[in-house]
Amino acid sequence: MARGLLAVEVLDLSNVEPAEKARLSHAQGFGLNGGFKA
């Protein structure tokens, strides 16, 4: 898990519902890292 790269996203999404958090981190992961799997 790319915690170092996604530290900001993880903190930013910490208040979002689990399902929404997973969807957002999946979408943002692909945008930022080109293939991060939530």
Secondary structure, 3 states (H helix, E strand, C coil): CCCCCCHHHHHHCCCCCHHHHHHHHHHHHHHHHCCCCC
